[in-house]
């Protein structure tokens, strides 16, 4: 059965810290891996990764995919209180199905 | 461009009742997907409609059904509600098959008592 596992499930750090969120997957016919940020209700898109070893970067956020070891990480440097959210990892298969992980709840203390 | 809209935003129902949720996608988007989000299970895929046809379906019982209209608006129906159906129901739209263009609506919070 296809699955996406995120760790840790929750994380509390202080402002300014760097965090690494993990996502491992077992999905048949992998197409892409997606990261979303969910603050209140609607998840918003962060990154899409399809190739191994190529880092995607947006400001203080970056992500990389390892298709051999079947995982991805999302890094956030110099965290701010506005980074507090649930971070969702999802994998899309070639049949267009999207499987989400349970998310990592990140809380940044001022 | 208006975003994805969902109605109602909040709903309280009792066990055994049925409920219909509505989702209006972004203009021009032909694909609508539905998800159930609970604290224990996270975000789980229900089904996806594209051009009025169900294209994919998750592992949910037959009590969960949906449809899509010619204007791409979609409805989701849950019959014989159970307490465990209490969740945030999110819909997302996209133009076609390119995932990163998937935009989520604000969700409908369903509480079953």
Interface residues (C-beta under 8 A of the other chain):
Chain A: X31 X32 X34 X36 X41 X42 X43 X44 X45 X48 X88 X90 X92 X95 X96 X97 X98 X99 X100 X101 X102 X103
Chain B: X4 X33 X35 X41 X42 X43 X44 X45 X48 X55 X56 X58 X88 X90 X97 X99 X100 X102 X103 X104 X105 X106 X107
